[in-house]
Amino acid sequence: MDQQSKRTLHIAQGAVIAAAYTVLTWLAALLDLAYGPVQFRFSEALTILPIFTTAAVPGLTIGCLLSNILSGYGIYDLIFGTLATLLATLVTRLVRNVKIRGVPVLAPLPPILFNAFIVGLEITILNGAKISPECFTNFNWVLYWTNAGSVGLGELVICYGLGLPLAVLIERNQKLKRIIAE
């Protein structure tokens, strides 16, 4: 395959991943599970895809950006939710070779952590907690840890409950792996 064909394939893979992430998030939104402190975005299962292809990094990031258009958190979610996904995809790509018995056990962890800490902070601030020079004394840490824990728990359920089995399925199915992998 020549360079132009590889580049076209990479863009097409990223676009399909972005579309799948967006549709799955909007389906979760119909069930009131996509936004806020309690999130079970089915789309987060796709955050394991960077272990197979670099096209997943822009695909998931763009998918998250498009998904967050419907969020009630406005521009903040477009920026910080998307940033959490971008950082998670990059770190997932870095840990892709950490495997136990062929299973990429660390791949689901970056989305859990980045979303818990960044989206948890975003939700806390947008629900009235103030950031100030006295942040460590006046910030509502109980609300922050509650939001971070809630977002993180939803991510944990989806990323390890759906994402890791998806990774195993792709890893063990050579035809599927060839379609996804570069």
N, C-alpha and C positions, 0 to 999 in steps of 0.2 A: 504494500500500500504506500503510495507516495505521500509527501508531507501535506499537500493540500487536502487529500482525502482523509488523512488522520486528523487534521484540524477541523474539518467539516464534521467528522464523526464525533469528535470531542464536544463541539458546540451542540450538536444534536442530542448527545447523551445528557449534557447539562440542561438543555431545554426540557427534555422528557422528565428528568428528575425534578426540576423546578415546577413543572405542571403537576406532577404526581403529588409533590409535597403540598402545593397550594390546594388542590382538590381535596386531599385527605384532611387538611386543616379546616377547610370550610365545611366538610362533612361533620367534623367534631364540633364546629361552631353551631351547627344546627341542633346539636344535643347539649349545647351550652357547656362544652368541655374544652374549648380552645383558648380562652382568654381569661385572665384573672388569676387569683391565688390558687384556684383548683383547676389544674390543666391536665387533660389526658388527650394530647394531640396524637392521633394515630400516625400522623406524618412523621413524628419523631423516631419511629422505627427505621425510617430511611436514613437516619444520621449515621448508620454504620457503613453506608455506601462508600465513603472516602477510603475504606480499607481496600476497595477494589479498583477505584478509578479517581483520578484527580478531577474529572469532570463533575464529580459530586460536590466539590467545594463551592464553585460558583453556582451550581444548580440548586443546592440546598439553601445557600445564602439568598439567592434571588427568589426562590420559593418562599422563604420566610418573610422577605420584604413584601412580596405580593400578598401573602396571607395576613400580614399585620395591618394591611389597609383597612380591614374590617374590625380591627381591635378598637375597643373603647378608649385606649390609652393614646391614640393619635400619633403625632410625630415622635413622641418619646419611644413608643414601641417600635416604630419604623427604624429608629436609630439603634436603641439599646437591645431590643429583641433580636434584630438582625446582626448586631455586633456579637451577641452571645452565640448565635449560630455560626457565624464566620469563625470565631475563635475555636469553637467546639469542633468544627470540621477540620481545621488545620491541625489541632492536637490529635484528633482521631486518626488522621493520616499519619502522624508521627508515631503513634503507638500500634499501628496496624500489624506489625510483626511480632508483637508480644502475644504468644499463644500457649495454651495448655491443651495438649492432645489435639492440636489443630484448630482449636476454638479461640478466636480473638477476644479474650476475656476483658481486656481493658477498653476495647473500642466503644462500648456504650457509656463509659464513665465521663469523658469530657462533656457531652451534652448535658448530663445530669448536673455536673458541678457548675459549668458556666451559666446555665439557665437558672439554677437555684440562686447563685450569688448575684448575677446581674439582673435578671428579671425580678427576683425577690426584692432587690434594692429599688428597682424602678417602681414596682407596685407599692412598696412602702412609702416612697417619696410622693407618689401621685395620690396616695390616700392621706396625705397631710403631714407626714413626718418631715421635719425641717432639717436641712443640711446647713450648718453654720460653723464658725470657727470653734464653737464649743460642742462640736458634733458628738464627741464621745461622752459628754455629760447630758446633753439635751436630746439626742437622737433616741427615737423609740426602738430600742434594740429588741424588745419582746415582739413587737409587730414585725420587725425585719426578720428575725429568726423564724417566726411563725410562717411568714410568706415564703422565705427561702426554703424552709422545710416542706411546705405544701407543694411548691413548684417542683422541688427536687424529688419528692415522693412520686408525683405524677410521672416525672421523667424516668425515674427508676423503674416503675411498673412497665412503661411502654418500651424503654430502651433495652432493658434486660428481658422483659416478658415477650416482646414482639421482635425487637431489633436483633438481639443475639440469635434467636432461632432463624431469623431471616438470613443472617450472615452464615450460619451453619448450612442452611439449605443451598445458598449460592455457592459456598465453598465446595460442597459435595456434588453439585450438579455441574459437570464440566461444560455442557452446552450453555447453561444460564450464565456461568462464570465467564465464558468467552464473549457473550453478548455484552456483559457489563464491564468486564476488565479491559484495560487498554492493551 
